[in-house]
Amino acid sequence: MTMPDTALKPIAKKVHAGQRLSAEDGLTLLRSRDIWTIGELANHVRQKLHGKTTYYNVNRHINYSNICALSCKFCEFYRKKGQDGAYEDSVEQIVEHAQKAALGGATELHIVGGLHPFLPFSYYTDMLRAIREAVPAIHIKAFTAVEIVHLARISKRPRKLDEVLSELKDAGLGSLPGGGAEVFDDRVHDEAFKGKIRSDKWLDVHREAHKLDLMTNATMLYGHIESLEDRIHHFCMLRDAQDEAIENNYGGRFQTIIPLPFFPDGSELEHLPGPSGLDNLRMLAVSRLMLDNFAHVKSFWIMQTLPMTQVSLDFGVDDVDGTVVWYDITKLNGTSDPAGDGAGGETGGETGGGGTHQEVGVNELRKTIIEAGYDPVERDTIYRRVERNGADWRVVDGNVMAEV
């Protein structure tokens, strides 16, 4: 391998020997301008774990409310009660969304929202039970760690995360998304996400979920006021937490890392430029290289775009997420992706222009993967292979794919 950046040579030796990279190695990678060597190294790991297989799923995002007690500087999503644009869906409305998703062949509901200061804990358990009763086959991935801590507070059990998670699981919760992590650094949190839980509490929630056999995911929001050192520290903390789950044989694990680029438009940090395309590719690749105990790296196409996601498949990424349909948290202005046919014949829709209808069909997802030279495989939420005939689907086998 020809390396313009000779500082990457010892790192390449470690990667090819299957050795864990250090924090210093991670910083060297993030500082390097040799994007092609970084991509080749990440692709080496990706090919070893997954070959040409690239995963996608048929899912629907539901944001039950944008009313939030917090006022994070980076967030364009939140509203205060009574403010223009504020909304909160009833349980009945959410069930309607779930039923439409089921008719379209969805295997997953991804449910998150703001920290609503007035909804009772029973709203969330009623929601889960109603969805499970209406569409029992759909997996419910719901509530970030930030929301779980909020639910523990409003249920008057702030120190009993395990009890709250257990009750939510009994009501129908199947797994946790990875949102709310932002960047694991107290300085960054105090400046940009003041009032939001810090890294220790976020990790506590996921640890308790793993003990309860719940699979979870992890994110990092990058490209705002954090440093490169902060990014690597974030990776190392996630890696240590996954080591703990593996060593203690918890039934749950982190499945996927989803690096999320920060979009400054409309937030209090809109004076910042946000990350570049090269930074996005570098972050996805370094995620694959640093998190050797994570099975999957996802390029969330809503925030990375489909063209960038295609390129990222050569930079360590093996998952492109799913059909999504509605996504109200981040709106990538000024871009659009072509529509495709949904699993149940539903047509795709607009992904840009500030709208919340950000859908892409299964045909378009598969085309995106195939054009990049990879093999599309539909999965369910916990990475079991799905066999499909239109809106009808089944899990082919019970074996979770590509564990580390």
Helices and strands as residue ranges (DSSP letters): G 6-8, H 9-17, H 23-31, H 35-50, E 53-57, E 59-63, H 91-103, E 108-112, H 121-134, E 139-142, H 145-154, H 161-171, E 175-176, H 186-192, H 199-211, E 215-222, H 228-247, E 254-261, H 277-290, E 296-297, H 301-304, H 306-312, E 319-322, H 362-371, E 375-378, E 386-389, E 392-395
